[in-house]
Amino acid sequence: VVECNIDDMTAEEVAWLFSIVDSLDILDLTISPVTMKKNRPGWLIQALTPHGQGTRVAKGILEHTTSFGVRIYQAQRLILERDSASITTPWGEVAVKLGRLPGTRDWQKAVPEFEACAVIARDHQLPFTTVYRKATALAQEKFLRR
């Protein structure tokens, strides 16, 4: 994990920074508003990097921010085993992400893909939540043992 706090960049600069850091082949990126010393508003930038890539990402963050330093530390991850499938909704097919704990047989998660639901919602002029909730219910009914 590479992280730093920044209190002297505008929201526009931080938005641009997001695209720059995201292009550094990181695993995940979070930029959160924080209150810093002297009650100043600021940003906490946290980039989860592949093992051994912290220094490379840190250099990119230092190059593209006003920060004078970053913190680099190891983090452990437990990742669900993943697969993909599809379900049939009243409006068409939706891709589904499936997840289970390593070493287990049953799926614990069945989540419809956002983009597939968004396309259906646009094409059928439906609220996104209507499509997403129906797809979620169908995916869980099909793939999860309850």
N, CA and C atoms as an extended XYZ file, in Angstrom:
438
Properties=species:S:1:pos:R:3:atomname:S:1:resname:S:1:resid:I:1 pbc="F F F"
N         0.851       -1.177        0.000 N   VAL     1
C         0.000        0.000        0.000 CA  VAL     1
C         0.891        1.232        0.000 C   VAL     1
N         0.572        2.167       -0.857 N   VAL     2
C         1.251        3.464       -0.892 CA  VAL     2
C         0.199        4.500       -0.546 C   VAL     2
N         0.498        5.365        0.424 N   GLU     3
C        -0.487        6.379        0.787 CA  GLU     3
C         0.188        7.678        1.174 C   GLU     3
N        -0.574        8.748        1.030 N   CYS     4
C        -0.116       10.062        1.477 CA  CYS     4
C        -1.332       10.939        1.741 C   CYS     4
N        -1.095       12.010        2.477 N   ASN     5
C        -2.119       13.016        2.740 CA  ASN     5
C        -1.731       14.283        1.991 C   ASN     5
N        -2.730       14.957        1.448 N   ILE     6
C        -2.487       16.184        0.692 CA  ILE     6
C        -3.502       17.225        1.136 C   ILE     6
N        -3.029       18.447        1.383 N   ASP     7
C        -3.957       19.503        1.799 CA  ASP     7
C        -3.839       20.761        0.944 C   ASP     7
N        -3.148       20.652       -0.182 N   ASP     8
C        -2.965       21.853       -0.998 CA  ASP     8
C        -3.170       21.588       -2.493 C   ASP     8
N        -4.080       20.664       -2.815 N   MET     9
C        -4.461       20.432       -4.206 CA  MET     9
C        -5.971       20.624       -4.318 C   MET     9
N        -6.405       21.186       -5.431 N   THR    10
C        -7.835       21.402       -5.653 CA  THR    10
C        -8.525       20.083       -6.008 C   THR    10
N        -9.841       20.083       -5.931 N   ALA    11
C       -10.615       18.896       -6.300 CA  ALA    11
C       -10.368       18.521       -7.760 C   ALA    11
N       -10.204       19.509       -8.618 N   GLU    12
C        -9.929       19.241      -10.031 CA  GLU    12
C        -8.573       18.562      -10.201 C   GLU    12
N        -7.575       19.031       -9.463 N   GLU    13
C        -6.247       18.413       -9.536 CA  GLU    13
C        -6.280       16.978       -9.015 C   GLU    13
N        -7.048       16.750       -7.968 N   VAL    14
C        -7.153       15.402       -7.407 CA  VAL    14
C        -7.890       14.477       -8.379 C   VAL    14
N        -8.906       14.980       -9.063 N   ALA    15
C        -9.607       14.175      -10.068 CA  ALA    15
C        -8.654       13.766      -11.184 C   ALA    15
N        -7.823       14.682      -11.622 N   TRP    16
C        -6.813       14.372      -12.641 CA  TRP    16
C        -5.821       13.353      -12.100 C   TRP    16
N        -5.416       13.527      -10.838 N   LEU    17
C        -4.488       12.599      -10.200 CA  LEU    17
C        -5.044       11.181      -10.206 C   LEU    17
N        -6.345       11.043       -9.982 N   PHE    18
C        -6.961        9.714       -9.971 CA  PHE    18
C        -6.646        8.974      -11.266 C   PHE    18
N        -6.823        9.635      -12.411 N   SER    19
C        -6.566        8.959      -13.687 CA  SER    19
C        -5.085        8.646      -13.867 C   SER    19
N        -4.207        9.516      -13.381 N   ILE    20
C        -2.763        9.274      -13.492 CA  ILE    20
C        -2.362        8.063      -12.653 C   ILE    20
N        -2.754        8.047      -11.390 N   VAL    21
C        -2.362        6.947      -10.498 CA  VAL    21
C        -3.004        5.642      -10.959 C   VAL    21
N        -4.249        5.706      -11.404 N   ASP    22
C        -4.937        4.507      -11.874 CA  ASP    22
C        -4.217        3.893      -13.075 C   ASP    22
N        -3.519        4.695      -13.857 N   SER    23
C        -2.797        4.192      -15.029 CA  SER    23
C        -1.471        3.526      -14.665 C   SER    23
N        -1.099        3.522      -13.390 N   LEU    24
C         0.175        2.940      -12.962 CA  LEU    24
C         0.065        1.440      -12.670 C   LEU    24
N        -0.948        0.780      -13.189 N   ASP    25
C        -1.146       -0.662      -12.998 CA  ASP    25
C        -1.231       -1.042      -11.528 C   ASP    25
N        -2.099       -0.347      -10.818 N   ILE    26
C        -2.336       -0.646       -9.411 CA  ILE    26
C        -3.514       -1.609       -9.296 C   ILE    26
N        -3.719       -2.153       -8.106 N   LEU    27
C        -4.836       -3.070       -7.883 CA  LEU    27
C        -6.097       -2.336       -7.459 C   LEU    27
N        -5.933       -1.251       -6.713 N   ASP    28
C        -7.084       -0.482       -6.245 CA  ASP    28
C        -6.612        0.911       -5.858 C   ASP    28
N        -7.503        1.875       -5.944 N   LEU    29
C        -7.180        3.256       -5.602 CA  LEU    29
C        -8.353        3.874       -4.866 C   LEU    29
N        -8.044        4.501       -3.739 N   THR    30
C        -9.052        5.221       -2.972 CA  THR    30
C        -8.537        6.620       -2.690 C   THR    30
N        -9.369        7.607       -2.938 N   ILE    31
C        -9.057        8.989       -2.569 CA  ILE    31
C       -10.216        9.462       -1.706 C   ILE    31
N        -9.908        9.767       -0.445 N   SER    32
C       -10.942       10.112        0.531 CA  SER    32
C       -10.717       11.501        1.096 C   SER    32
N       -11.796       12.263        1.298 N   PRO    33
C       -11.642       13.548        1.984 CA  PRO    33
C       -11.354       13.304        3.465 C   PRO    33
N       -10.424       14.074        4.014 N   VAL    34
C       -10.055       13.946        5.430 CA  VAL    34
C        -9.875       15.331        6.033 C   VAL    34
N        -9.914       15.377        7.361 N   THR    35
C        -9.572       16.598        8.077 CA  THR    35
C        -8.165       16.417        8.617 C   THR    35
N        -7.291       17.333        8.280 N   MET    36
C        -5.884       17.219        8.648 CA  MET    36
C        -5.567       18.159        9.804 C   MET    36
N        -4.293       18.219       10.169 N   LYS    37
C        -3.898       19.086       11.285 CA  LYS    37
C        -4.311       20.522       10.990 C   LYS    37
N        -4.494       21.280       12.036 N   LYS    38
C        -4.963       22.668       11.962 CA  LYS    38
C        -6.354       22.762       11.332 C   LYS    38
N        -7.123       21.662       11.406 N   ASN    39
C        -8.488       21.599       10.863 CA  ASN    39
C        -8.574       21.871        9.369 C   ASN    39
N        -7.518       21.588        8.644 N   ARG    40
C        -7.529       21.812        7.201 CA  ARG    40
C        -8.175       20.642        6.473 C   ARG    40
N        -9.015       20.924        5.475 N   PRO    41
C        -9.531       19.830        4.649 CA  PRO    41
C        -8.411       19.314        3.751 C   PRO    41
N        -8.410       18.028        3.520 N   GLY    42
C        -7.380       17.443        2.663 CA  GLY    42
C        -7.866       16.144        2.059 C   GLY    42
N        -6.929       15.413        1.498 N   TRP    43
C        -7.215       14.160        0.812 CA  TRP    43
C        -6.273       13.077        1.323 C   TRP    43
N        -6.795       11.871        1.508 N   LEU    44
C        -5.981       10.692        1.770 CA  LEU    44
C        -5.973        9.875        0.489 C   LEU    44
N        -4.788        9.697       -0.084 N   ILE    45
C        -4.634        8.907       -1.304 CA  ILE    45
C        -4.046        7.566       -0.901 C   ILE    45
N        -4.723        6.477       -1.254 N   GLN    46
C        -4.252        5.131       -0.943 CA  GLN    46
C        -4.288        4.287       -2.212 C   GLN    46
N        -3.134        3.744       -2.579 N   ALA    47
C        -3.029        2.889       -3.756 CA  ALA    47
C        -2.565        1.505       -3.321 C   ALA    47
N        -3.349        0.494       -3.643 N   LEU    48
C        -2.958       -0.886       -3.386 CA  LEU    48
C        -2.182       -1.354       -4.608 C   LEU    48
N        -0.932       -1.743       -4.390 N   THR    49
C        -0.049       -2.087       -5.500 CA  THR    49
C         0.231       -3.582       -5.526 C   THR    49
N         0.614       -4.101       -6.694 N   PRO    50
C         1.095       -5.483       -6.716 CA  PRO    50
C         2.353       -5.594       -5.855 C   PRO    50
N         2.610       -6.789       -5.330 N   HIS    51
C         3.773       -7.013       -4.474 CA  HIS    51
C         5.051       -6.541       -5.181 C   HIS    51
N         5.849       -5.768       -4.475 N   GLY    52
C         7.120       -5.302       -5.009 CA  GLY    52
C         7.037       -4.064       -5.881 C   GLY    52
N         5.842       -3.494       -6.051 N   GLN    53
C         5.677       -2.342       -6.938 CA  GLN    53
C         5.446       -1.035       -6.187 C   GLN    53
N         5.554       -1.052       -4.862 N   GLY    54
C         5.277        0.138       -4.065 CA  GLY    54
C         6.155        1.321       -4.404 C   GLY    54
N         7.450        1.094       -4.576 N   THR    55
C         8.365        2.203       -4.862 CA  THR    55
C         8.047        2.845       -6.205 C   THR    55
N         7.748        2.033       -7.206 N   ARG    56
C         7.419        2.568       -8.535 CA  ARG    56
C         6.171        3.449       -8.463 C   ARG    56
N         5.141        2.978       -7.772 N   VAL    57
C         3.903        3.748       -7.645 CA  VAL    57
C         4.139        4.990       -6.791 C   VAL    57
N         4.934        4.857       -5.731 N   ALA    58
C         5.247        6.005       -4.870 CA  ALA    58
C         5.915        7.117       -5.672 C   ALA    58
N         6.837        6.763       -6.545 N   LYS    59
C         7.503        7.774       -7.381 CA  LYS    59
C         6.489        8.487       -8.272 C   LYS    59
N         5.533        7.735       -8.824 N   GLY    60
C         4.498        8.355       -9.647 CA  GLY    60
C         3.631        9.312       -8.849 C   GLY    60
N         3.273        8.918       -7.632 N   ILE    61
C         2.462        9.793       -6.781 CA  ILE    61
C         3.245       11.049       -6.417 C   ILE    61
N         4.509       10.890       -6.057 N   LEU    62
C         5.325       12.060       -5.700 CA  LEU    62
C         5.520       12.995       -6.893 C   LEU    62
N         5.639       12.424       -8.074 N   GLU    63
C         5.832       13.243       -9.277 CA  GLU    63
C         4.592       14.070       -9.611 C   GLU    63
N         3.408       13.528       -9.331 N   HIS    64
C         2.170       14.162       -9.789 CA  HIS    64
C         1.339       14.802       -8.682 C   HIS    64
N         1.906       14.930       -7.479 N   THR    65
C         1.187       15.586       -6.388 CA  THR    65
C         2.082       16.638       -5.748 C   THR    65
N         1.522       17.331       -4.791 N   THR    66
C         2.299       18.309       -4.026 CA  THR    66
C         2.939       17.678       -2.796 C   THR    66
N         2.747       16.367       -2.612 N   SER    67
C         3.254       15.675       -1.424 CA  SER    67
C         4.781       15.655       -1.394 C   SER    67
N         5.333       15.767       -0.187 N   PHE    68
C         6.773       15.673        0.022 CA  PHE    68
C         7.184       14.280        0.498 C   PHE    68
N         6.222       13.375        0.663 N   GLY    69
C         6.545       12.024        1.109 CA  GLY    69
C         5.325       11.128        1.085 C   GLY    69
N         5.585        9.838        1.025 N   VAL    70
C         4.519        8.837        1.036 CA  VAL    70
C         4.871        7.751        2.046 C   VAL    70
N         3.866        7.015        2.461 N   ARG    71
C         4.073        5.846        3.310 CA  ARG    71
C         3.892        4.608        2.436 C   ARG    71
N         4.789        3.640        2.618 N   ILE    72
C         4.697        2.374        1.889 CA  ILE    72
C         4.685        1.263        2.932 C   ILE    72
N         3.690        0.394        2.862 N   TYR    73
C         3.657       -0.720        3.807 CA  TYR    73
C         2.983       -1.935        3.174 C   TYR    73
N         3.280       -3.104        3.748 N   GLN    74
C         2.724       -4.364        3.271 CA  GLN    74
C         1.304       -4.541        3.806 C   GLN    74
N         0.461       -5.125        3.005 N   ALA    75
C        -0.896       -5.470        3.427 CA  ALA    75
C        -1.191       -6.882        2.943 C   ALA    75
N        -1.902       -7.641        3.730 N   GLN    76
C        -2.323       -8.972        3.314 CA  GLN    76
C        -3.725       -8.884        2.738 C   GLN    76
N        -3.994       -9.732        1.745 N   ARG    77
C        -5.313       -9.763        1.130 CA  ARG    77
C        -5.858      -11.181        1.147 C   ARG    77
N        -7.122      -11.307        1.407 N   LEU    78
C        -7.823      -12.571        1.215 CA  LEU    78
C        -8.806      -12.319        0.081 C   LEU    78
N        -8.638      -13.040       -0.994 N   ILE    79
C        -9.425      -12.804       -2.203 CA  ILE    79
C       -10.348      -13.991       -2.441 C   ILE    79
N       -11.593      -13.696       -2.734 N   LEU    80
C       -12.535      -14.756       -3.070 CA  LEU    80
C       -12.149      -15.402       -4.393 C   LEU    80
N       -12.371      -16.716       -4.490 N   GLU    81
C       -12.271      -17.369       -5.788 CA  GLU    81
C       -13.425      -16.826       -6.627 C   GLU    81
N       -13.144      -16.565       -7.899 N   ARG    82
C       -14.146      -15.901       -8.738 CA  ARG    82
C       -14.462      -16.708       -9.982 C   ARG    82
N       -15.656      -16.482      -10.465 N   ASP    83
C       -16.076      -17.035      -11.741 CA  ASP    83
C       -17.129      -16.088      -12.296 C   ASP    83
N       -17.524      -16.321      -13.516 N   SER    84
C       -18.579      -15.496      -14.100 CA  SER    84
C       -19.621      -16.411      -14.730 C   SER    84
N       -20.809      -15.899      -14.810 N   ALA    85
C       -21.931      -16.636      -15.389 CA  ALA    85
C       -22.907      -15.599      -15.925 C   ALA    85
N       -24.077      -16.045      -16.309 N   SER    86
C       -25.097      -15.085      -16.738 CA  SER    86
C       -26.460      -15.567      -16.261 C   SER    86
N       -27.365      -14.620      -16.197 N   ILE    87
C       -28.750      -14.916      -15.842 CA  ILE    87
C       -29.648      -14.280      -16.890 C   ILE    87
N       -30.854      -14.771      -16.964 N   THR    88
C       -31.843      -14.204      -17.875 CA  THR    88
C       -32.837      -13.396      -17.055 C   THR    88
N       -32.921      -12.112      -17.371 N   THR    89
C       -33.899      -11.235      -16.726 CA  THR    89
C       -35.069      -11.050      -17.689 C   THR    89
N       -36.145      -10.427      -17.256 N   PRO    90
C       -37.251      -10.152      -18.180 CA  PRO    90
C       -36.836       -9.269      -19.364 C   PRO    90
N       -35.673       -8.604      -19.262 N   TRP    91
C       -35.239       -7.672      -20.301 CA  TRP    91
C       -34.027       -8.160      -21.083 C   TRP    91
N       -33.494       -9.318      -20.727 N   GLY    92
C       -32.328       -9.840      -21.431 CA  GLY    92
C       -31.294      -10.442      -20.490 C   GLY    92
N       -30.174      -10.864      -21.090 N   GLU    93
C       -29.099      -11.520      -20.338 CA  GLU    93
C       -28.270      -10.495      -19.563 C   GLU    93
N       -27.835      -10.903      -18.377 N   VAL    94
C       -26.968      -10.070      -17.545 CA  VAL    94
C       -25.811      -10.933      -17.054 C   VAL    94
N       -24.600      -10.440      -17.235 N   ALA    95
C       -23.418      -11.122      -16.705 CA  ALA    95
C       -23.411      -10.997      -15.187 C   ALA    95
N       -22.925      -12.046      -14.524 N   VAL    96
C       -22.909      -12.103      -13.064 CA  VAL    96
C       -21.515      -12.512      -12.604 C   VAL    96
N       -21.012      -11.834      -11.559 N   LYS    97
C       -19.760      -12.226      -10.907 CA  LYS    97
C       -20.109      -13.141       -9.746 C   LYS    97
N       -19.391      -14.255       -9.636 N   LEU    98
C       -19.596      -15.198       -8.547 CA  LEU    98
C       -18.354      -15.229       -7.674 C   LEU    98
N       -18.551      -15.354       -6.359 N   GLY    99
C       -17.411      -15.408       -5.450 CA  GLY    99
C       -17.635      -16.396       -4.324 C   GLY    99
N       -16.538      -17.074       -3.938 N   ARG   100
C       -16.591      -17.990       -2.791 CA  ARG   100
C       -15.254      -17.973       -2.073 C   ARG   100
N       -15.306      -18.311       -0.791 N   LEU   101
C       -14.085      -18.383       -0.006 CA  LEU   101
C       -13.199      -19.497       -0.550 C   LEU   101
N       -11.885      -19.284       -0.560 N   PRO   102
C       -10.981      -20.336       -1.035 CA  PRO   102
C       -11.213      -21.638       -0.266 C   PRO   102
N       -11.244      -22.737       -1.007 N   GLY   103
C       -11.407      -24.045       -0.389 CA  GLY   103
C       -12.841      -24.441       -0.103 C   GLY   103
N       -13.798      -23.589       -0.450 N   THR   104
C       -15.202      -23.943       -0.236 CA  THR   104
C       -15.861      -24.262       -1.570 C   THR   104
N       -16.986      -24.943       -1.502 N   ARG   105
C       -17.660      -25.378       -2.717 CA  ARG   105
C       -18.772      -24.440       -3.156 C   ARG   105
N       -19.484      -23.882       -2.190 N   ASP   106
C       -20.669      -23.085       -2.512 CA  ASP   106
C       -20.316      -21.619       -2.730 C   ASP   106
N       -21.019      -20.993       -3.652 N   TRP   107
C       -20.851      -19.564       -3.904 CA  TRP   107
C       -21.459      -18.781       -2.749 C   TRP   107
N       -20.746      -17.768       -2.271 N   GLN   108
C       -21.279      -16.876       -1.234 CA  GLN   108
C       -21.790      -15.562       -1.820 C   GLN   108
N       -21.313      -15.219       -3.008 N   LYS   109
C       -21.712      -13.956       -3.629 CA  LYS   109
C       -22.099      -14.199       -5.083 C   LYS   109
N       -23.154      -13.530       -5.497 N   ALA   110
C       -23.595      -13.529       -6.892 CA  ALA   110
C       -24.061      -12.107       -7.186 C   ALA   110
N       -23.252      -11.378       -7.956 N   VAL   111
C       -23.477       -9.943       -8.141 CA  VAL   111
C       -23.580       -9.628       -9.632 C   VAL   111
N       -24.672       -9.000      -10.059 N   PRO   112
C       -24.790       -8.635      -11.472 CA  PRO   112
C       -23.784       -7.547      -11.843 C   PRO   112
N       -23.327       -7.589      -13.082 N   GLU   113
C       -22.387       -6.578      -13.575 CA  GLU   113
C       -23.118       -5.251      -13.765 C   GLU   113
N       -22.527       -4.200      -13.242 N   PHE   114
C       -23.120       -2.867      -13.317 CA  PHE   114
C       -23.425       -2.479      -14.761 C   PHE   114
N       -22.433       -2.603      -15.643 N   GLU   115
C       -22.607       -2.124      -17.027 CA  GLU   115
C       -23.752       -2.826      -17.747 C   GLU   115
N       -23.884       -4.128      -17.547 N   ALA   116
C       -24.973       -4.862      -18.203 CA  ALA   116
C       -26.330       -4.355      -17.725 C   ALA   116
N       -26.446       -4.104      -16.430 N   CYS   117
C       -27.703       -3.565      -15.885 CA  CYS   117
C       -27.960       -2.148      -16.388 C   CYS   117
N       -26.906       -1.351      -16.500 N   ALA   118
C       -27.054        0.027      -16.979 CA  ALA   118
C       -27.535        0.058      -18.427 C   ALA   118
N       -27.001       -0.829      -19.258 N   VAL   119
C       -27.425       -0.885      -20.663 CA  VAL   119
C       -28.901       -1.263      -20.751 C   VAL   119
N       -29.304       -2.262      -20.000 N   ILE   120
C       -30.716       -2.673      -20.003 CA  ILE   120
C       -31.604       -1.533      -19.513 C   ILE   120
N       -31.206       -0.873      -18.447 N   ALA   121
C       -32.008        0.237      -17.913 CA  ALA   121
C       -32.175        1.336      -18.960 C   ALA   121
N       -31.088        1.675      -19.659 N   ARG   122
C       -31.171        2.708      -20.710 CA  ARG   122
C       -32.053        2.244      -21.869 C   ARG   122
N       -31.780        1.023      -22.348 N   ASP   123
C       -32.504        0.522      -23.520 CA  ASP   123
C       -34.002        0.367      -23.270 C   ASP   123
N       -34.376        0.030      -22.055 N   HIS   124
C       -35.788       -0.200      -21.731 CA  HIS   124
C       -36.409        0.959      -20.957 C   HIS   124
N       -35.652        2.037      -20.810 N   GLN   125
C       -36.107        3.236      -20.099 CA  GLN   125
C       -36.682        2.881      -18.723 C   GLN   125
N       -35.870        2.126      -17.979 N   LEU   126
C       -36.242        1.705      -16.629 CA  LEU   126
C       -35.291        2.328      -15.620 C   LEU   126
N       -35.727        2.483      -14.378 N   PRO   127
C       -34.790        2.925      -13.350 CA  PRO   127
C       -33.701        1.859      -13.163 C   PRO   127
N       -32.466        2.306      -13.002 N   PHE   128
C       -31.357        1.372      -12.808 CA  PHE   128
C       -31.631        0.434      -11.636 C   PHE   128
N       -32.151        0.982      -10.535 N   THR   129
C       -32.367        0.152       -9.342 CA  THR   129
C       -33.364       -0.980       -9.604 C   THR   129
N       -34.345       -0.755      -10.466 N   THR   130
C       -35.303       -1.809      -10.802 CA  THR   130
C       -34.586       -2.982      -11.458 C   THR   130
N       -33.750       -2.672      -12.437 N   VAL   131
C       -33.018       -3.718      -13.158 CA  VAL   131
C       -32.013       -4.397      -12.237 C   VAL   131
N       -31.250       -3.609      -11.493 N   TYR   132
C       -30.190       -4.156      -10.648 CA  TYR   132
C       -30.762       -5.052       -9.547 C   TYR   132
N       -31.830       -4.612       -8.916 N   ARG   133
C       -32.424       -5.420       -7.839 CA  ARG   133
C       -33.017       -6.721       -8.373 C   ARG   133
N       -33.669       -6.660       -9.529 N   LYS   134
C       -34.224       -7.884      -10.120 CA  LYS   134
C       -33.095       -8.827      -10.513 C   LYS   134
N       -32.049       -8.303      -11.130 N   ALA   135
C       -30.909       -9.137      -11.528 CA  ALA   135
C       -30.229       -9.749      -10.305 C   ALA   135
N       -30.098       -8.978       -9.242 N   THR   136
C       -29.492       -9.493       -8.005 CA  THR   136
C       -30.323      -10.634       -7.439 C   THR   136
N       -31.628      -10.441       -7.363 N   ALA   137
C       -32.511      -11.486       -6.824 CA  ALA   137
C       -32.427      -12.759       -7.666 C   ALA   137
N       -32.441      -12.612       -8.988 N   LEU   138
C       -32.361      -13.784       -9.864 CA  LEU   138
C       -31.010      -14.481       -9.738 C   LEU   138
N       -29.938      -13.706       -9.641 N   ALA   139
C       -28.596      -14.288       -9.512 CA  ALA   139
C       -28.459      -15.051       -8.202 C   ALA   139
N       -28.942      -14.464       -7.127 N   GLN   140
C       -28.840      -15.136       -5.827 CA  GLN   140
C       -29.710      -16.392       -5.787 C   GLN   140
N       -30.878      -16.314       -6.389 N   GLU   141
C       -31.766      -17.480       -6.443 CA  GLU   141
C       -31.116      -18.619       -7.229 C   GLU   141
N       -30.419      -18.275       -8.300 N   LYS   142
C       -29.831      -19.294       -9.168 CA  LYS   142
C       -28.537      -19.881       -8.602 C   LYS   142
N       -27.703      -19.054       -7.979 N   PHE   143
C       -26.352      -19.505       -7.638 CA  PHE   143
C       -26.068      -19.712       -6.151 C   PHE   143
N       -26.856      -19.120       -5.266 N   LEU   144
C       -26.550      -19.228       -3.842 CA  LEU   144
C       -27.427      -20.273       -3.180 C   LEU   144
N       -26.815      -21.065       -2.311 N   ARG   145
C       -27.574      -22.059       -1.535 CA  ARG   145
C       -28.011      -21.398       -0.245 C   ARG   145
N       -29.277      -21.362        0.002 N   ARG   146
C       -29.806      -20.721        1.223 CA  ARG   146
C       -30.507      -21.745        2.073 C   ARG   146
